Amino acid sequence: MRTEFVLPGGTIAALDTAAGTARANDAVGSGGAAGSAGSVGAAGAAGAVGAVGSAGSVGAAGSADAAAPAGGGIAAVGRPTVLLVPGYTGSKEDFQPLLRPLAAAGYRAVAIDQRGQYESAWAGDPAGYAIEVLGAEVCQLAAELVTGAGLHLVGHSLGGLVGRASVLAKPGLFDSFTLMGSGPAAVIGRRRTLLDAGELVLASRGMAALWTYLEASSRADPGYVAPSPALQAFLRSRFLATDPVGLQVMGDMLRTEADRTGELARTGVPVLVLHGESDDAWLPAVQAAMARQLGAAYRVIEAAAHSPAVENPAATVSALLDFWQQLPEPGRE
């Protein structure tokens, strides 16, 4: 169900399977998933928008309210919580296919728009999008959501880098951390090339022109799969609702982020590295090496590329549940 959380930096929009309980704020307006029941895939039109780091497609049909489990939601108290952080140009809807299965398994699932994304408030200046600031906001949300029954952080792509900053800042808040299609440092290869070219388009011609450029780049991919008109309309409106300043700063983050794998390993927070078998952002070999350095659990999702939450949600949920259920009982500093 659609909710928002009020933080010092402004409101953060979310989909929360426990919305309506004492732990969630008032529901916000409509505008959720745009009606496709399947993934567009990493090479689809949505993949153009998410050319570096977003799931770029919305998996569940209907409005975001479909995420609420039958019976009007689950009680937040006594249930472990999953906090899901999206990637570059992404939003909470990128996790929508996971929410109902996680709720059915007994978890409160909260997927957010990061600062400046889609329905979340924009920052007042570029400094509000620094990775330390975004990470601190995730910590603020985590502190609000924690119940003592377990808090599991999941970051997709750029959301993984932000989540890592959160874990490094306050490791005691988190019972586990999952890096989903996210790497150890700055992105390279084709996606870096798209980032660099997109920066020039954004600076000279604005957001609408950048959408057109990214969409054209996606259509040129041999694996392109056209989205439904409704999904295409949602993806465009979501993209244009994003703060262009935030997009620029987050793009710089993807180009410059240092490798902090060793620091993450030293926190002692249990980590799962999970990616699609055909991930083309941080390559599978890079993510596998990161998992080894972390001593992390490691899962490869078949029939998925950079967006396993929408490309193979059933296998993604299974991998997450397997990981969490093998962890010791929650305990914090």
Phi and psi in degrees as a GROMACS rama.xvg file:
@    title "Ramachandran Plot"
@    xaxis  label "Phi"
@    yaxis  label "Psi"
@TYPE xy
-76.2266  130.415  ARG-2
-142.493  176.442  THR-3
-143.131  151.762  GLU-4
-117.136  136.519  PHE-5
-97.7262  114.259  VAL-6
-113.012  166.111  LEU-7
-55.2793  -33.2812  PRO-8
-83.0029  -0.574224  GLY-9
122.302  177.107  GLY-10
-73.0978  146.442  THR-11
-117.76  120.09  ILE-12
-78.7811  146.933  ALA-13
-151.746  159.187  ALA-14
-108.278  124.993  LEU-15
-134.719  118.792  ASP-16
-69.529  -9.93736  THR-17
-108.165  16.0526  ALA-18
-57.5723  140.523  ALA-19
101.227  -12.2844  GLY-20
-86.9839  178.468  THR-21
-65.6315  -18.8509  ALA-22
-88.9071  -6.8881  ARG-23
-111.677  151.638  ALA-24
-87.0705  -179.465  ASN-25
-61.3527  149.806  ASP-26
-68.6167  148.929  ALA-27
-106.876  -171.151  VAL-28
-76.4461  -172.147  GLY-29
-83.7326  -177.332  SER-30
119.74  26.5535  GLY-31
-83.8917  -141.697  GLY-32
-58.348  141.565  ALA-33
-100.047  22.9848  ALA-34
104.273  2.26478  GLY-35
-91.6393  134.574  SER-36
-87.5287  -4.58752  ALA-37
-132.208  172.075  GLY-38
-79.5779  143.366  SER-39
-76.8293  -27.3356  VAL-40
92.9999  162.504  GLY-41
-63.4197  -27.3647  ALA-42
-97.1599  1.32787  ALA-43
-76.4903  -176.76  GLY-44
-59.2163  -39.1745  ALA-45
-64.708  -31.6363  ALA-46
-64.7636  -24.2855  GLY-47
-66.5735  -44.9744  ALA-48
-63.3875  -40.5826  VAL-49
-95.0492  38.1599  GLY-50
-56.418  -29.2984  ALA-51
-131.492  87.2188  VAL-52
113.026  -11.0493  GLY-53
-97.4233  151.491  SER-54
-60.2563  -37.9788  ALA-55
71.8628  5.99663  GLY-56
-151.186  155.155  SER-57
-116.516  124.282  VAL-58
-90.0205  -25.4914  GLY-59
-102.995  142.086  ALA-60
-75.3795  155.402  ALA-61
84.978  -167.705  GLY-62
-79.0527  168.15  SER-63
-63.837  -21.9048  ALA-64
-62.5289  -17.3286  ASP-65
-63.0683  -16.5053  ALA-66
-70.9677  -21.7437  ALA-67
-70.8565  136.327  ALA-68
-71.6897  161.658  PRO-69
-57.7765  142.573  ALA-70
94.9877  6.40412  GLY-71
88.36  17.9545  GLY-72
111.219  167.015  GLY-73
-111.28  151.83  ILE-74
-69.2951  135.713  ALA-75
-71.5568  -38.6989  ALA-76
-69.7713  130.501  VAL-77
87.0274  -5.05227  GLY-78
-106.475  138.849  ARG-79
-63.5506  148.862  PRO-80
-115.034  141.47  THR-81
-116.226  123.696  VAL-82
-109.6  119.482  LEU-83
-113.337  126.4  LEU-84
-116.863  122.285  VAL-85
-81.6832  173.386  PRO-86
-93.8842  -170.582  GLY-87
-60.2726  129.14  TYR-88
64.8774  6.52194  THR-89
-89.6583  -168.162  GLY-90
-163.394  177.124  SER-91
-57.0679  -30.9928  LYS-92
-65.0785  -18.8299  GLU-93
-64.4088  -20.3909  ASP-94
-101.854  2.5776  PHE-95
-56.2653  -37.665  GLN-96
-63.6283  -17.0392  PRO-97
-90.0036  -20.0831  LEU-98
-68.4112  -50.3032  LEU-99
-63.1042  -45.3435  ARG-100
-60.8552  -37.9726  PRO-101
-67.2498  -40.1805  LEU-102
-63.0326  -41.8119  ALA-103
-63.7861  -27.9301  ALA-104
-84.2473  0.207433  ALA-105
100.701  14.836  GLY-106
-108.564  143.146  TYR-107
-82.4153  123.527  ARG-108
-113.651  127.239  ALA-109
-126.781  113.203  VAL-110
-108.14  135.432  ALA-111
-119.984  160.648  ILE-112
-91.6602  127.876  ASP-113
-66.9062  167.278  GLN-114
-50.2245  127.885  ARG-115
84.5186  -7.87257  GLY-116
-90.4695  139.179  GLN-117
38.4331  -99.2841  TYR-118
-100.771  2.12333  GLU-119
-82.7773  153.275  SER-120
-64.362  148.992  ALA-121
-80.4395  153.824  TRP-122
-75.4769  157.462  ALA-123
-77.3043  -20.0872  GLY-124
-157.841  169.052  ASP-125
-57.7859  -31.0188  PRO-126
-61.8568  -22.7812  ALA-127
-70.1462  -7.82475  GLY-128
-109.686  6.15473  TYR-129
-59.2775  148.528  ALA-130
-61.2521  -33.126  ILE-131
-66.3559  -35.5234  GLU-132
-72.2577  -45.3517  VAL-133
-61.489  -41.7132  LEU-134
-63.044  -39.0823  GLY-135
-64.4645  -35.3998  ALA-136
-67.9404  -36.8979  GLU-137
-62.5397  -39.7828  VAL-138
-63.67  -39.2229  CYS-139
-62.2248  -42.7922  GLN-140
-64.4676  -43.5649  LEU-141
-59.9077  -42.1552  ALA-142
-63.8016  -32.8806  ALA-143
-74.5478  -32.5625  GLU-144
-88.0141  -21.7629  LEU-145
-63.097  137.856  VAL-146
-124.021  -9.97047  THR-147
97.5064  -8.93311  GLY-148
-94.0259  0.641996  ALA-149
119.105  135.686  GLY-150
-131.974  117.443  LEU-151
-113.65  124.408  HIS-152
-99.0262  132.639  LEU-153
-126.347  123.279  VAL-154
-121.853  125.217  GLY-155
-96.6249  126.196  HIS-156
55.2872  -118.231  SER-157
-56.716  -34.3134  LEU-158
-60.4596  -26.2797  GLY-159
-69.6738  -39.0545  GLY-160
-65.976  -41.3064  LEU-161
-65.3231  -44.4489  VAL-162
-60.2501  -38.3058  GLY-163
-61.0697  -41.7358  ARG-164
-60.9903  -37.103  ALA-165
-65.286  -46.568  SER-166
-64.8547  -39.2832  VAL-167
-65.5262  -34.7555  LEU-168
-74.4601  -42.3626  ALA-169
-142.802  71.7792  LYS-170
-60.7032  -28.6883  PRO-171
-67.4801  -13.1845  GLY-172
-75.4223  -22.6773  LEU-173
-116.834  131.68  PHE-174
-85.4211  -19.6222  ASP-175
-164.021  165.259  SER-176
-141.143  126.369  PHE-177
-111.937  123.604  THR-178
-93.8232  109.436  LEU-179
-106.038  108.952  MET-180
58.3563  40.6528  GLY-181
-130.275  151.757  SER-182
-116.941  -173.877  GLY-183
-82.4622  -20.9228  PRO-184
-157.886  -159.523  ALA-185
-57.8104  149.367  ALA-186
-76.5366  149.282  VAL-187
-131.765  -177.98  ILE-188
75.5665  -148.588  GLY-189
-58.6795  -39.7571  ARG-190
-69.3278  -32.347  ARG-191
-65.2011  -40.2052  ARG-192
-61.5379  -43.0568  THR-193
-63.7286  -39.9587  LEU-194
-59.3897  -48.6007  LEU-195
-62.4206  -44.6083  ASP-196
-67.3088  -40.1783  ALA-197
-64.0093  -33.7537  GLY-198
-60.1551  -40.1202  GLU-199
-67.3277  -40.6435  LEU-200
-64.7271  -45.0806  VAL-201
-61.2625  -44.0698  LEU-202
-67.3702  -34.4749  ALA-203
-97.506  -25.6566  SER-204
-132.428  -11.6544  ARG-205
95.2262  -178.5  GLY-206
-67.0252  -43.2396  MET-207
-62.1299  -40.6302  ALA-208
-67.8426  -35.714  ALA-209
-65.8236  -41.5043  LEU-210
-56.7798  -46.9741  TRP-211
-61.6099  -40.9089  THR-212
-64.2292  -46.8442  TYR-213
-66.8318  -38.396  LEU-214
-64.1652  -41.7565  GLU-215
-64.2136  -37.921  ALA-216
-62.7521  -39.2114  SER-217
-67.6756  -43.5993  SER-218
-61.5814  -26.0914  ARG-219
-77.6063  -12.0174  ALA-220
-73.6908  134.417  ASP-221
-58.8926  -25.5982  PRO-222
-92.0039  11.9321  GLY-223
-59.2431  132.946  TYR-224
-125.214  121.204  VAL-225
-69.4641  134.901  ALA-226
-78.8829  166.872  PRO-227
-65.9925  156.415  SER-228
-56.8046  -37.8597  PRO-229
-66.2442  -43.7715  ALA-230
-65.7204  -40.638  LEU-231
-60.1474  -41.4957  GLN-232
-64.6548  -42.0437  ALA-233
-61.6629  -47.426  PHE-234
-60.4309  -39.8913  LEU-235
-66.8879  -45.8176  ARG-236
-64.9306  -37.9  SER-237
-62.2007  -45.803  ARG-238
-61.5194  -45.6972  PHE-239
-71.6458  -17.4176  LEU-240
-82.1369  -9.00668  ALA-241
-76.9683  141.485  THR-242
-67.643  119.931  ASP-243
-62.4319  -29.9251  PRO-244
-66.6497  -44.7369  VAL-245
-60.9082  -40.3823  GLY-246
-61.0205  -41.1256  LEU-247
-64.5123  -46.4617  GLN-248
-66.5225  -41.3127  VAL-249
-66.6357  -35.4571  MET-250
-62.8623  -41.806  GLY-251
-61.0266  -37.6534  ASP-252
-59.357  -43.9291  MET-253
-66.3849  -25.8801  LEU-254
-84.2671  -21.9667  ARG-255
-123.988  -8.44486  THR-256
-58.2272  132.165  GLU-257
-81.3141  160.566  ALA-258
-77.951  114.783  ASP-259
-118.558  27.6557  ARG-260
-60.4003  -42.2876  THR-261
-62.0547  -40.8379  GLY-262
-62.3299  -42.8584  GLU-263
-62.7072  -41.7571  LEU-264
-60.6873  -36.3613  ALA-265
-74.0228  -12.8949  ARG-266
-69.6639  -25.8905  THR-267
79.4196  0.744083  GLY-268
-71.2549  128.692  VAL-269
-61.1423  136.126  PRO-270
-125.601  139.906  VAL-271
-115.053  128.819  LEU-272
-102.938  119.802  VAL-273
-132.988  132.106  LEU-274
-153.718  161.529  HIS-275
-71.9032  151.819  GLY-276
-64.232  -22.0943  GLU-277
-115.814  28.5086  SER-278
-56.0869  130.66  ASP-279
-117.638  16.2207  ASP-280
-94.659  -87.8814  ALA-281
-87.5827  121.082  TRP-282
-64.7444  152.408  LEU-283
-52.3268  -39.9171  PRO-284
-63.3762  -36.0731  ALA-285
-67.2661  -43.3786  VAL-286
-69.6866  -36.033  GLN-287
-63.3005  -42.1587  ALA-288
-64.4491  -38.8753  ALA-289
-61.775  -43.3206  MET-290
-60.363  -41.4672  ALA-291
-64.0546  -42.5978  ARG-292
-64.277  -35.1963  GLN-293
-78.0767  -16.9287  LEU-294
64.9574  34.6349  GLY-295
-92.3188  158.449  ALA-296
-64.025  152.641  ALA-297
-143.492  125.402  TYR-298
-135.374  135.879  ARG-299
-107.656  127.862  VAL-300
-96.1464  117.678  ILE-301
-68.8111  157.624  GLU-302
55.2478  37.6272  ALA-303
-146.385  153.416  ALA-304
-116.036  -111.486  ALA-305
-86.876  -7.78735  HIS-306
-129.475  65.1811  SER-307
-61.7667  -25.2106  PRO-308
-64.2082  -27.9835  ALA-309
-108.088  -23.917  VAL-310
-83.8698  -31.6144  GLU-311
-151.161  70.4876  ASN-312
-62.8633  -35.8481  PRO-313
-61.7191  -46.5076  ALA-314
-68.1952  -33.7885  ALA-315
-66.2807  -45.9706  THR-316
-60.8995  -43.8231  VAL-317
-59.3282  -43.4037  SER-318
-64.6955  -41.695  ALA-319
-63.7364  -47.522  LEU-320
-63.4055  -41.8704  LEU-321
-57.5878  -43.414  ASP-322
-65.5303  -51.4442  PHE-323
-64.0947  -36.7037  TRP-324
-73.7234  -14.0536  GLN-325
-92.8748  -2.70698  GLN-326
-80.3006  155.542  LEU-327
-69.1836  168.55  PRO-328
-58.148  145.501  GLU-329
-58.3629  142.569  PRO-330
-159.345  136.069  GLY-331
-124.611  163.808  ARG-332
